[in-house]
Amino acid sequence: MAIQFDQSGFELAPQQIGTLQRIFDRICFEARIPRQDIRAGRLAKFLMDEFRFGNTDEVALTECGRWFVTARLAPPAG
């Protein structure tokens, strides 16, 4: 699944799309999240929201994405 962008009017340059896709792919691979999984969709939305809010540094955004997967998408304990 490639990152799909909504119709919010937020425009991205091809380089920005490439950065977001690279981060998304890296985190999905590391966390073993299938790209068609609902968690992948949630991750994509999180990354896009962070990017829109100004977190455009690839390293920082990758770390935020890793945190999101660990803290927000982890299966419930028990």
PDB file of N, CA, C and O in Angstrom, chain B, residues numbered from 101:
ATOM      1  N   MET B 101       0.857  -1.174   0.000  1.00  0.00           N
ATOM      2  CA  MET B 101       0.000   0.000   0.000  1.00  0.00           C
ATOM      3  C   MET B 101       0.899   1.232   0.000  1.00  0.00           C
ATOM      4  O   MET B 101       1.758   1.380   0.869  1.00  0.00           O
ATOM      5  N   ALA B 102       0.707   2.076  -0.935  1.00  0.00           N
ATOM      6  CA  ALA B 102       1.412   3.352  -0.940  1.00  0.00           C
ATOM      7  C   ALA B 102       0.616   4.322  -0.080  1.00  0.00           C
ATOM      8  O   ALA B 102      -0.586   4.150   0.123  1.00  0.00           O
ATOM      9  N   ILE B 103       1.293   5.327   0.414  1.00  0.00           N
ATOM     10  CA  ILE B 103       0.583   6.347   1.186  1.00  0.00           C
ATOM     11  C   ILE B 103      -0.440   6.996   0.284  1.00  0.00           C
ATOM     12  O   ILE B 103      -0.117   7.407  -0.831  1.00  0.00           O
ATOM     13  N   GLN B 104      -1.650   7.091   0.746  1.00  0.00           N
ATOM     14  CA  GLN B 104      -2.703   7.751  -0.013  1.00  0.00           C
ATOM     15  C   GLN B 104      -3.010   9.074   0.660  1.00  0.00           C
ATOM     16  O   GLN B 104      -3.172   9.144   1.878  1.00  0.00           O
ATOM     17  N   PHE B 105      -3.086  10.100  -0.130  1.00  0.00           N
ATOM     18  CA  PHE B 105      -3.303  11.433   0.399  1.00  0.00           C
ATOM     19  C   PHE B 105      -4.763  11.820   0.262  1.00  0.00           C
ATOM     20  O   PHE B 105      -5.412  11.498  -0.734  1.00  0.00           O
ATOM     21  N   ASP B 106      -5.276  12.515   1.274  1.00  0.00           N
ATOM     22  CA  ASP B 106      -6.674  12.925   1.245  1.00  0.00           C
ATOM     23  C   ASP B 106      -6.857  14.164   0.378  1.00  0.00           C
ATOM     24  O   ASP B 106      -5.899  14.674  -0.205  1.00  0.00           O
ATOM     25  N   GLN B 107      -8.056  14.627   0.302  1.00  0.00           N
ATOM     26  CA  GLN B 107      -8.402  15.759  -0.541  1.00  0.00           C
ATOM     27  C   GLN B 107      -8.445  17.059   0.257  1.00  0.00           C
ATOM     28  O   GLN B 107      -9.270  17.929  -0.024  1.00  0.00           O
ATOM     29  N   SER B 108      -7.574  17.198   1.238  1.00  0.00           N
ATOM     30  CA  SER B 108      -7.599  18.358   2.117  1.00  0.00           C
ATOM     31  C   SER B 108      -7.044  19.614   1.462  1.00  0.00           C
ATOM     32  O   SER B 108      -7.136  20.702   2.031  1.00  0.00           O
ATOM     33  N   GLY B 109      -6.475  19.478   0.284  1.00  0.00           N
ATOM     34  CA  GLY B 109      -5.890  20.628  -0.369  1.00  0.00           C
ATOM     35  C   GLY B 109      -4.434  20.820  -0.016  1.00  0.00           C
ATOM     36  O   GLY B 109      -3.792  21.735  -0.533  1.00  0.00           O
ATOM     37  N   PHE B 110      -3.902  19.992   0.838  1.00  0.00           N
ATOM     38  CA  PHE B 110      -2.500  20.063   1.228  1.00  0.00           C
ATOM     39  C   PHE B 110      -1.668  19.487   0.092  1.00  0.00           C
ATOM     40  O   PHE B 110      -1.807  18.311  -0.245  1.00  0.00           O
ATOM     41  N   GLU B 111      -0.817  20.296  -0.493  1.00  0.00           N
ATOM     42  CA  GLU B 111      -0.030  19.860  -1.638  1.00  0.00           C
ATOM     43  C   GLU B 111       1.389  19.519  -1.218  1.00  0.00           C
ATOM     44  O   GLU B 111       1.975  20.176  -0.358  1.00  0.00           O
ATOM     45  N   LEU B 112       1.927  18.484  -1.836  1.00  0.00           N
ATOM     46  CA  LEU B 112       3.281  18.041  -1.544  1.00  0.00           C
ATOM     47  C   LEU B 112       4.094  17.988  -2.827  1.00  0.00           C
ATOM     48  O   LEU B 112       3.583  17.627  -3.887  1.00  0.00           O
ATOM     49  N   ALA B 113       5.345  18.347  -2.719  1.00  0.00           N
ATOM     50  CA  ALA B 113       6.275  18.204  -3.834  1.00  0.00           C
ATOM     51  C   ALA B 113       6.648  16.729  -3.961  1.00  0.00           C
ATOM     52  O   ALA B 113       6.561  15.987  -2.983  1.00  0.00           O
ATOM     53  N   PRO B 114       7.061  16.295  -5.148  1.00  0.00           N
ATOM     54  CA  PRO B 114       7.450  14.887  -5.324  1.00  0.00           C
ATOM     55  C   PRO B 114       8.512  14.438  -4.315  1.00  0.00           C
ATOM     56  O   PRO B 114       8.472  13.299  -3.852  1.00  0.00           O
ATOM     57  N   GLN B 115       9.450  15.305  -3.973  1.00  0.00           N
ATOM     58  CA  GLN B 115      10.480  14.957  -3.000  1.00  0.00           C
ATOM     59  C   GLN B 115       9.860  14.693  -1.627  1.00  0.00           C
ATOM     60  O   GLN B 115      10.284  13.775  -0.924  1.00  0.00           O
ATOM     61  N   GLN B 116       8.871  15.483  -1.246  1.00  0.00           N
ATOM     62  CA  GLN B 116       8.206  15.297   0.046  1.00  0.00           C
ATOM     63  C   GLN B 116       7.429  13.983   0.064  1.00  0.00           C
ATOM     64  O   GLN B 116       7.434  13.264   1.062  1.00  0.00           O
ATOM     65  N   ILE B 117       6.774  13.683  -1.031  1.00  0.00           N
ATOM     66  CA  ILE B 117       6.042  12.413  -1.133  1.00  0.00           C
ATOM     67  C   ILE B 117       7.020  11.249  -1.011  1.00  0.00           C
ATOM     68  O   ILE B 117       6.743  10.263  -0.329  1.00  0.00           O
ATOM     69  N   GLY B 118       8.162  11.372  -1.676  1.00  0.00           N
ATOM     70  CA  GLY B 118       9.185  10.330  -1.592  1.00  0.00           C
ATOM     71  C   GLY B 118       9.689  10.133  -0.175  1.00  0.00           C
ATOM     72  O   GLY B 118       9.896   9.002   0.265  1.00  0.00           O
ATOM     73  N   THR B 119       9.886  11.227   0.539  1.00  0.00           N
ATOM     74  CA  THR B 119      10.335  11.153   1.930  1.00  0.00           C
ATOM     75  C   THR B 119       9.303  10.434   2.790  1.00  0.00           C
ATOM     76  O   THR B 119       9.644   9.525   3.546  1.00  0.00           O
ATOM     77  N   LEU B 120       8.051  10.838   2.673  1.00  0.00           N
ATOM     78  CA  LEU B 120       6.989  10.193   3.458  1.00  0.00           C
ATOM     79  C   LEU B 120       6.862   8.716   3.111  1.00  0.00           C
ATOM     80  O   LEU B 120       6.681   7.885   4.002  1.00  0.00           O
ATOM     81  N   GLN B 121       6.954   8.379   1.830  1.00  0.00           N
ATOM     82  CA  GLN B 121       6.846   6.980   1.412  1.00  0.00           C
ATOM     83  C   GLN B 121       7.993   6.164   1.978  1.00  0.00           C
ATOM     84  O   GLN B 121       7.789   5.042   2.442  1.00  0.00           O
ATOM     85  N   ARG B 122       9.190   6.713   1.943  1.00  0.00           N
ATOM     86  CA  ARG B 122      10.373   6.028   2.461  1.00  0.00           C
ATOM     87  C   ARG B 122      10.227   5.755   3.963  1.00  0.00           C
ATOM     88  O   ARG B 122      10.522   4.656   4.432  1.00  0.00           O
ATOM     89  N   ILE B 123       9.777   6.748   4.696  1.00  0.00           N
ATOM     90  CA  ILE B 123       9.575   6.587   6.140  1.00  0.00           C
ATOM     91  C   ILE B 123       8.512   5.527   6.410  1.00  0.00           C
ATOM     92  O   ILE B 123       8.709   4.629   7.228  1.00  0.00           O
ATOM     93  N   PHE B 124       7.391   5.641   5.716  1.00  0.00           N
ATOM     94  CA  PHE B 124       6.286   4.683   5.858  1.00  0.00           C
ATOM     95  C   PHE B 124       6.766   3.257   5.589  1.00  0.00           C
ATOM     96  O   PHE B 124       6.511   2.351   6.383  1.00  0.00           O
ATOM     97  N   ASP B 125       7.462   3.061   4.463  1.00  0.00           N
ATOM     98  CA  ASP B 125       7.948   1.730   4.102  1.00  0.00           C
ATOM     99  C   ASP B 125       8.925   1.193   5.146  1.00  0.00           C
ATOM    100  O   ASP B 125       8.859   0.021   5.516  1.00  0.00           O
ATOM    101  N   ARG B 126       9.830   2.048   5.619  1.00  0.00           N
ATOM    102  CA  ARG B 126      10.828   1.641   6.604  1.00  0.00           C
ATOM    103  C   ARG B 126      10.154   1.170   7.895  1.00  0.00           C
ATOM    104  O   ARG B 126      10.496   0.120   8.438  1.00  0.00           O
ATOM    105  N   ILE B 127       9.199   1.956   8.373  1.00  0.00           N
ATOM    106  CA  ILE B 127       8.550   1.615   9.643  1.00  0.00           C
ATOM    107  C   ILE B 127       7.693   0.357   9.493  1.00  0.00           C
ATOM    108  O   ILE B 127       7.699  -0.506  10.371  1.00  0.00           O
ATOM    109  N   CYS B 128       6.970   0.250   8.405  1.00  0.00           N
ATOM    110  CA  CYS B 128       6.176  -0.966   8.179  1.00  0.00           C
ATOM    111  C   CYS B 128       7.072  -2.203   8.143  1.00  0.00           C
ATOM    112  O   CYS B 128       6.730  -3.242   8.707  1.00  0.00           O
ATOM    113  N   PHE B 129       8.219  -2.085   7.479  1.00  0.00           N
ATOM    114  CA  PHE B 129       9.150  -3.208   7.406  1.00  0.00           C
ATOM    115  C   PHE B 129       9.675  -3.558   8.794  1.00  0.00           C
ATOM    116  O   PHE B 129       9.660  -4.723   9.191  1.00  0.00           O
ATOM    117  N   GLU B 130      10.140  -2.550   9.531  1.00  0.00           N
ATOM    118  CA  GLU B 130      10.706  -2.783  10.861  1.00  0.00           C
ATOM    119  C   GLU B 130       9.682  -3.385  11.825  1.00  0.00           C
ATOM    120  O   GLU B 130      10.011  -4.267  12.619  1.00  0.00           O
ATOM    121  N   ALA B 131       8.455  -2.907  11.751  1.00  0.00           N
ATOM    122  CA  ALA B 131       7.410  -3.355  12.682  1.00  0.00           C
ATOM    123  C   ALA B 131       6.640  -4.562  12.153  1.00  0.00           C
ATOM    124  O   ALA B 131       5.733  -5.072  12.811  1.00  0.00           O
ATOM    125  N   ARG B 132       7.012  -5.006  10.967  1.00  0.00           N
ATOM    126  CA  ARG B 132       6.332  -6.144  10.317  1.00  0.00           C
ATOM    127  C   ARG B 132       4.830  -5.899  10.192  1.00  0.00           C
ATOM    128  O   ARG B 132       4.010  -6.768  10.489  1.00  0.00           O
ATOM    129  N   ILE B 133       4.500  -4.705   9.749  1.00  0.00           N
ATOM    130  CA  ILE B 133       3.102  -4.353   9.513  1.00  0.00           C
ATOM    131  C   ILE B 133       2.830  -4.511   8.022  1.00  0.00           C
ATOM    132  O   ILE B 133       3.434  -3.814   7.206  1.00  0.00           O
ATOM    133  N   PRO B 134       1.927  -5.420   7.655  1.00  0.00           N
ATOM    134  CA  PRO B 134       1.586  -5.540   6.238  1.00  0.00           C
ATOM    135  C   PRO B 134       1.037  -4.207   5.713  1.00  0.00           C
ATOM    136  O   PRO B 134       0.256  -3.542   6.394  1.00  0.00           O
ATOM    137  N   ARG B 135       1.438  -3.833   4.534  1.00  0.00           N
ATOM    138  CA  ARG B 135       1.054  -2.530   3.992  1.00  0.00           C
ATOM    139  C   ARG B 135      -0.450  -2.421   3.735  1.00  0.00           C
ATOM    140  O   ARG B 135      -0.957  -1.312   3.563  1.00  0.00           O
ATOM    141  N   GLN B 136      -1.162  -3.523   3.705  1.00  0.00           N
ATOM    142  CA  GLN B 136      -2.613  -3.494   3.519  1.00  0.00           C
ATOM    143  C   GLN B 136      -3.365  -3.527   4.845  1.00  0.00           C
ATOM    144  O   GLN B 136      -4.594  -3.450   4.863  1.00  0.00           O
ATOM    145  N   ASP B 137      -2.640  -3.640   5.949  1.00  0.00           N
ATOM    146  CA  ASP B 137      -3.226  -3.721   7.285  1.00  0.00           C
ATOM    147  C   ASP B 137      -3.812  -2.368   7.699  1.00  0.00           C
ATOM    148  O   ASP B 137      -3.325  -1.318   7.279  1.00  0.00           O
ATOM    149  N   ILE B 138      -4.843  -2.404   8.511  1.00  0.00           N
ATOM    150  CA  ILE B 138      -5.456  -1.164   9.000  1.00  0.00           C
ATOM    151  C   ILE B 138      -4.449  -0.327   9.784  1.00  0.00           C
ATOM    152  O   ILE B 138      -4.521   0.902   9.782  1.00  0.00           O
ATOM    153  N   ARG B 139      -3.504  -1.000  10.459  1.00  0.00           N
ATOM    154  CA  ARG B 139      -2.470  -0.271  11.204  1.00  0.00           C
ATOM    155  C   ARG B 139      -1.578   0.546  10.267  1.00  0.00           C
ATOM    156  O   ARG B 139      -1.108   1.624  10.632  1.00  0.00           O
ATOM    157  N   ALA B 140      -1.351   0.032   9.065  1.00  0.00           N
ATOM    158  CA  ALA B 140      -0.556   0.779   8.087  1.00  0.00           C
ATOM    159  C   ALA B 140      -1.290   2.050   7.676  1.00  0.00           C
ATOM    160  O   ALA B 140      -0.673   3.101   7.505  1.00  0.00           O
ATOM    161  N   GLY B 141      -2.585   1.953   7.519  1.00  0.00           N
ATOM    162  CA  GLY B 141      -3.373   3.143   7.203  1.00  0.00           C
ATOM    163  C   GLY B 141      -3.326   4.174   8.307  1.00  0.00           C
ATOM    164  O   GLY B 141      -3.248   5.374   8.042  1.00  0.00           O
ATOM    165  N   ARG B 142      -3.372   3.715   9.539  1.00  0.00           N
ATOM    166  CA  ARG B 142      -3.291   4.627  10.685  1.00  0.00           C
ATOM    167  C   ARG B 142      -1.910   5.281  10.768  1.00  0.00           C
ATOM    168  O   ARG B 142      -1.786   6.464  11.086  1.00  0.00           O
ATOM    169  N   LEU B 143      -0.887   4.496  10.479  1.00  0.00           N
ATOM    170  CA  LEU B 143       0.463   5.038  10.456  1.00  0.00           C
ATOM    171  C   LEU B 143       0.595   6.097   9.370  1.00  0.00           C
ATOM    172  O   LEU B 143       1.161   7.164   9.606  1.00  0.00           O
ATOM    173  N   ALA B 144       0.079   5.809   8.194  1.00  0.00           N
ATOM    174  CA  ALA B 144       0.151   6.773   7.092  1.00  0.00           C
ATOM    175  C   ALA B 144      -0.534   8.084   7.474  1.00  0.00           C
ATOM    176  O   ALA B 144      -0.003   9.162   7.208  1.00  0.00           O
ATOM    177  N   LYS B 145      -1.697   7.996   8.088  1.00  0.00           N
ATOM    178  CA  LYS B 145      -2.405   9.208   8.504  1.00  0.00           C
ATOM    179  C   LYS B 145      -1.601   9.970   9.547  1.00  0.00           C
ATOM    180  O   LYS B 145      -1.497  11.195   9.480  1.00  0.00           O
ATOM    181  N   PHE B 146      -1.034   9.253  10.507  1.00  0.00           N
ATOM    182  CA  PHE B 146      -0.224   9.893  11.536  1.00  0.00           C
ATOM    183  C   PHE B 146       0.959  10.629  10.904  1.00  0.00           C
ATOM    184  O   PHE B 146       1.223  11.785  11.237  1.00  0.00           O
ATOM    185  N   LEU B 147       1.668   9.963   9.994  1.00  0.00           N
ATOM    186  CA  LEU B 147       2.819  10.586   9.353  1.00  0.00           C
ATOM    187  C   LEU B 147       2.415  11.834   8.569  1.00  0.00           C
ATOM    188  O   LEU B 147       3.103  12.854   8.616  1.00  0.00           O
ATOM    189  N   MET B 148       1.300  11.746   7.854  1.00  0.00           N
ATOM    190  CA  MET B 148       0.827  12.908   7.092  1.00  0.00           C
ATOM    191  C   MET B 148       0.462  14.049   8.029  1.00  0.00           C
ATOM    192  O   MET B 148       0.799  15.203   7.760  1.00  0.00           O
ATOM    193  N   ASP B 149      -0.211  13.747   9.104  1.00  0.00           N
ATOM    194  CA  ASP B 149      -0.595  14.797  10.064  1.00  0.00           C
ATOM    195  C   ASP B 149       0.642  15.463  10.654  1.00  0.00           C
ATOM    196  O   ASP B 149       0.711  16.689  10.737  1.00  0.00           O
ATOM    197  N   GLU B 150       1.607  14.663  11.061  1.00  0.00           N
ATOM    198  CA  GLU B 150       2.848  15.213  11.602  1.00  0.00           C
ATOM    199  C   GLU B 150       3.536  16.119  10.579  1.00  0.00           C
ATOM    200  O   GLU B 150       4.028  17.196  10.915  1.00  0.00           O
ATOM    201  N   PHE B 151       3.558  15.663   9.334  1.00  0.00           N
ATOM    202  CA  PHE B 151       4.199  16.432   8.274  1.00  0.00           C
ATOM    203  C   PHE B 151       3.481  17.767   8.075  1.00  0.00           C
ATOM    204  O   PHE B 151       4.120  18.810   7.938  1.00  0.00           O
ATOM    205  N   ARG B 152       2.166  17.726   8.060  1.00  0.00           N
ATOM    206  CA  ARG B 152       1.362  18.945   7.903  1.00  0.00           C
ATOM    207  C   ARG B 152       1.601  19.925   9.046  1.00  0.00           C
ATOM    208  O   ARG B 152       1.574  21.139   8.844  1.00  0.00           O
ATOM    209  N   PHE B 153       1.833  19.402  10.240  1.00  0.00           N
ATOM    210  CA  PHE B 153       2.051  20.255  11.405  1.00  0.00           C
ATOM    211  C   PHE B 153       3.482  20.785  11.486  1.00  0.00           C
ATOM    212  O   PHE B 153       3.830  21.517  12.412  1.00  0.00           O
ATOM    213  N   GLY B 154       4.303  20.408  10.510  1.00  0.00           N
ATOM    214  CA  GLY B 154       5.644  20.977  10.434  1.00  0.00           C
ATOM    215  C   GLY B 154       6.796  20.051  10.758  1.00  0.00           C
ATOM    216  O   GLY B 154       7.952  20.467  10.683  1.00  0.00           O
ATOM    217  N   ASN B 155       6.517  18.809  11.117  1.00  0.00           N
ATOM    218  CA  ASN B 155       7.578  17.845  11.392  1.00  0.00           C
ATOM    219  C   ASN B 155       8.034  17.256  10.056  1.00  0.00           C
ATOM    220  O   ASN B 155       7.560  16.199   9.638  1.00  0.00           O
ATOM    221  N   THR B 156       8.964  17.955   9.390  1.00  0.00           N
ATOM    222  CA  THR B 156       9.371  17.550   8.044  1.00  0.00           C
ATOM    223  C   THR B 156      10.773  16.938   8.002  1.00  0.00           C
ATOM    224  O   THR B 156      11.234  16.530   6.936  1.00  0.00           O
ATOM    225  N   ASP B 157      11.449  16.870   9.138  1.00  0.00           N
ATOM    226  CA  ASP B 157      12.772  16.261   9.195  1.00  0.00           C
ATOM    227  C   ASP B 157      12.628  14.746   9.138  1.00  0.00           C
ATOM    228  O   ASP B 157      11.898  14.159   9.937  1.00  0.00           O
ATOM    229  N   GLU B 158      13.317  14.114   8.201  1.00  0.00           N
ATOM    230  CA  GLU B 158      13.140  12.673   7.994  1.00  0.00           C
ATOM    231  C   GLU B 158      13.501  11.856   9.232  1.00  0.00           C
ATOM    232  O   GLU B 158      12.783  10.918   9.579  1.00  0.00           O
ATOM    233  N   VAL B 159      14.585  12.192   9.893  1.00  0.00           N
ATOM    234  CA  VAL B 159      14.999  11.437  11.077  1.00  0.00           C
ATOM    235  C   VAL B 159      13.974  11.609  12.197  1.00  0.00           C
ATOM    236  O   VAL B 159      13.558  10.632  12.820  1.00  0.00           O
ATOM    237  N   ALA B 160      13.572  12.846  12.447  1.00  0.00           N
ATOM    238  CA  ALA B 160      12.601  13.117  13.520  1.00  0.00           C
ATOM    239  C   ALA B 160      11.254  12.466  13.213  1.00  0.00           C
ATOM    240  O   ALA B 160      10.620  11.897  14.102  1.00  0.00           O
ATOM    241  N   LEU B 161      10.825  12.547  11.978  1.00  0.00           N
ATOM    242  CA  LEU B 161       9.538  11.960  11.602  1.00  0.00           C
ATOM    243  C   LEU B 161       9.581  10.437  11.692  1.00  0.00           C
ATOM    244  O   LEU B 161       8.596   9.803  12.070  1.00  0.00           O
ATOM    245  N   THR B 162      10.718   9.859  11.344  1.00  0.00           N
ATOM    246  CA  THR B 162      10.874   8.402  11.475  1.00  0.00           C
ATOM    247  C   THR B 162      10.768   7.993  12.938  1.00  0.00           C
ATOM    248  O   THR B 162      10.097   7.013  13.262  1.00  0.00           O
ATOM    249  N   GLU B 163      11.422   8.731  13.818  1.00  0.00           N
ATOM    250  CA  GLU B 163      11.348   8.417  15.242  1.00  0.00           C
ATOM    251  C   GLU B 163       9.918   8.567  15.772  1.00  0.00           C
ATOM    252  O   GLU B 163       9.460   7.744  16.565  1.00  0.00           O
ATOM    253  N   CYS B 164       9.223   9.603  15.340  1.00  0.00           N
ATOM    254  CA  CYS B 164       7.818   9.774  15.741  1.00  0.00           C
ATOM    255  C   CYS B 164       6.968   8.609  15.245  1.00  0.00           C
ATOM    256  O   CYS B 164       6.101   8.116  15.967  1.00  0.00           O
ATOM    257  N   GLY B 165       7.214   8.176  14.027  1.00  0.00           N
ATOM    258  CA  GLY B 165       6.483   7.039  13.474  1.00  0.00           C
ATOM    259  C   GLY B 165       6.755   5.764  14.244  1.00  0.00           C
ATOM    260  O   GLY B 165       5.844   4.976  14.497  1.00  0.00           O
ATOM    261  N   ARG B 166       8.006   5.562  14.616  1.00  0.00           N
ATOM    262  CA  ARG B 166       8.349   4.376  15.423  1.00  0.00           C
ATOM    263  C   ARG B 166       7.650   4.418  16.770  1.00  0.00           C
ATOM    264  O   ARG B 166       7.137   3.407  17.249  1.00  0.00           O
ATOM    265  N   TRP B 167       7.636   5.605  17.380  1.00  0.00           N
ATOM    266  CA  TRP B 167       6.930   5.759  18.657  1.00  0.00           C
ATOM    267  C   TRP B 167       5.452   5.426  18.469  1.00  0.00           C
ATOM    268  O   TRP B 167       4.875   4.693  19.272  1.00  0.00           O
ATOM    269  N   PHE B 168       4.841   5.957  17.423  1.00  0.00           N
ATOM    270  CA  PHE B 168       3.422   5.738  17.170  1.00  0.00           C
ATOM    271  C   PHE B 168       3.115   4.250  17.053  1.00  0.00           C
ATOM    272  O   PHE B 168       2.141   3.766  17.629  1.00  0.00           O
ATOM    273  N   VAL B 169       3.938   3.535  16.315  1.00  0.00           N
ATOM    274  CA  VAL B 169       3.724   2.095  16.131  1.00  0.00           C
ATOM    275  C   VAL B 169       3.854   1.363  17.462  1.00  0.00           C
ATOM    276  O   VAL B 169       3.064   0.468  17.762  1.00  0.00           O
ATOM    277  N   THR B 170       4.838   1.740  18.250  1.00  0.00           N
ATOM    278  CA  THR B 170       5.077   1.071  19.529  1.00  0.00           C
ATOM    279  C   THR B 170       4.020   1.424  20.568  1.00  0.00           C
ATOM    280  O   THR B 170       3.479   0.548  21.243  1.00  0.00           O
ATOM    281  N   ALA B 171       3.735   2.710  20.688  1.00  0.00           N
ATOM    282  CA  ALA B 171       2.850   3.174  21.761  1.00  0.00           C
ATOM    283  C   ALA B 171       1.375   3.135  21.393  1.00  0.00           C
ATOM    284  O   ALA B 171       0.536   2.863  22.252  1.00  0.00           O
ATOM    285  N   ARG B 172       1.045   3.397  20.155  1.00  0.00           N
ATOM    286  CA  ARG B 172      -0.351   3.556  19.769  1.00  0.00           C
ATOM    287  C   ARG B 172      -0.927   2.375  18.997  1.00  0.00           C
ATOM    288  O   ARG B 172      -2.136   2.144  19.038  1.00  0.00           O
ATOM    289  N   LEU B 173      -0.086   1.629  18.298  1.00  0.00           N
ATOM    290  CA  LEU B 173      -0.590   0.528  17.478  1.00  0.00           C
ATOM    291  C   LEU B 173      -0.271  -0.838  18.034  1.00  0.00           C
ATOM    292  O   LEU B 173      -0.647  -1.856  17.453  1.00  0.00           O
ATOM    293  N   ALA B 174       0.420  -0.865  19.155  1.00  0.00           N
ATOM    294  CA  ALA B 174       0.771  -2.163  19.754  1.00  0.00           C
ATOM    295  C   ALA B 174      -0.494  -2.884  20.199  1.00  0.00           C
ATOM    296  O   ALA B 174      -1.436  -2.258  20.685  1.00  0.00           O
ATOM    297  N   PRO B 175      -0.509  -4.196  20.032  1.00  0.00           N
ATOM    298  CA  PRO B 175      -1.671  -4.947  20.511  1.00  0.00           C
ATOM    299  C   PRO B 175      -1.809  -4.799  22.019  1.00  0.00           C
ATOM    300  O   PRO B 175      -0.801  -4.648  22.710  1.00  0.00           O
ATOM    301  N   PRO B 176      -3.009  -4.836  22.539  1.00  0.00           N
ATOM    302  CA  PRO B 176      -3.214  -4.716  23.983  1.00  0.00           C
ATOM    303  C   PRO B 176      -2.526  -5.855  24.723  1.00  0.00           C
ATOM    304  O   PRO B 176      -2.488  -6.990  24.249  1.00  0.00           O
ATOM    305  N   ALA B 177      -1.994  -5.539  25.867  1.00  0.00           N
ATOM    306  CA  ALA B 177      -1.324  -6.556  26.698  1.00  0.00           C
ATOM    307  C   ALA B 177      -2.362  -7.516  27.283  1.00  0.00           C
ATOM    308  O   ALA B 177      -3.493  -7.135  27.586  1.00  0.00           O
ATOM    309  N   GLY B 178      -1.951  -8.736  27.427  1.00  0.00           N
ATOM    310  CA  GLY B 178      -2.840  -9.669  28.093  1.00  0.00           C
ATOM    311  C   GLY B 178      -3.295 -10.694  27.220  1.00  0.00           C
ATOM    312  O   GLY B 178      -4.058 -11.566  27.636  1.00  0.00           O
TER     313      GLY B 178
END
